[in-house]
């Protein structure tokens, strides 16, 4: 049933974006129907989600290959919800990257990393206990401090953190956010950003050279020997766990629009159930419609 649901959602989004005038059924209807088949999106389940009373957010996992556009998809979602210029303490939608949770390397690993020989795309490269604890704290409505990772030194910045305040919706993006079952099961909704390999490679080359101080030869060697094999072994198999697959990443504005509307529906519905909150997103929805 799950695989059929994923196929229907992915196909409907792809078909609609290419031929909207020929599509007989609105993709949002198919999206809502597919999600309704899952108990996590049931009416009863909504009662336990966000709200000022409980501060329990709706958690969305966003996975995909390296440089597939995960963070851009999250940014688009936040922009459409009107969250980009709101103070952190008032945000109802926040985003966290799995990249912030790379674990500390031992001396031998640090030497390998400086030579481009350490596999940062392997599941063991992340501080998974800290990821799980952070997500649980967020679900419990606690204020959290997220480490800041320096990709030029391959280490966490000392005494530097990003504070995450309670929110209605939390987006958690990364290459392996669906790999570990105990982390994967925390999410109420799972998205997979599906972008072709050539596009991802070109983006990664530009990003690593401009932002992470790498040279071209090192980036290409690392991609061939570590990144690509890790994607095929660890990331790609987790695609089957996604509730929604987004073809072409952030370029698929139709898919992002449908997802944003679904988020609004959940937040506003829960606000009505609890008799509180959600007015900001209601205003944002009216302003953008």
C-alpha positions, 0 to 999 in steps of 0.5 A: 500500500505504501509503495502504491501511495508513493507512486501515485503522489510522485506521478501526479506531481510530475504529470501536473507540472508538465501538463497542468491543462491535461490533468483531470484530477487536481494533484492536491486531491491525490496528495491529500488522499494518499496522506489520508491513507496513513494514520499519521495524517488522520483527524485524531492524529492532528489533535496531538500536533502543534499549538501554543498549548503543547508546543509540539510541532509537526515534524517534516523530514526532507531527504535526498542526495548531496546537493539535490536541493533539500535546503532550497526546498525548505527555504521555498516552503518557509518563504511561502509560509511567510517565515523568512523575516520573522524573529527566531523566537516567534517563528512557527516554522523552522528548519534544521540541517543534518549537517549541523550534527557531524560528530567530532573527528579523532586525530586520525580521522581529521588527517583523512578529512583534510586530504578529502579521504574521510567519508562524510556521507556515511551514516557513522559520520553523524552524531545520531544520538544527539540528532535523536535527542534534539528531535525529542526535545523539540517534540517536548517543546524545549528550547534547543541549542544546535551545534555549528559545524565548520566545513573548512576545519571539519570540526564544530565551532567552539562555544557557538550554537544556534538556538531553536525555539518551539514552533508549529512546524519543523523541517529537518533536512539531510542526506540520511535523515531516513536511514536510522529507523529510530530517527525516521519514525519521529517524523510525521511527514517525509519528503524525498528531493529527487534530482538527477546525478549530473545536476547534483554533481555540478552543484556540489562542485560549485558549493564545495569550492566556493563555500568549503575551501576545496579544490576541484581535483579533491571534490571530484575524487571525493565524489567518485570514491566516496559520495556517489557510492555512499548515495547508492548504498545509504541514501537512495534506498531510503527513498522508499520511506518517503510520503512524497517524492519531489521530482526536480527539487526546488524547480518543482514549484507545483509540488512545493505549493501543494506541500505548503498548502498541506502544512497550512491545513494541518496548522490551521486545523489544529489551531481550530481543534485547540482553540488557539494559535495559527492566526499568523499562518492563516494571515499568510495563507490569505495574503498569498492566495 
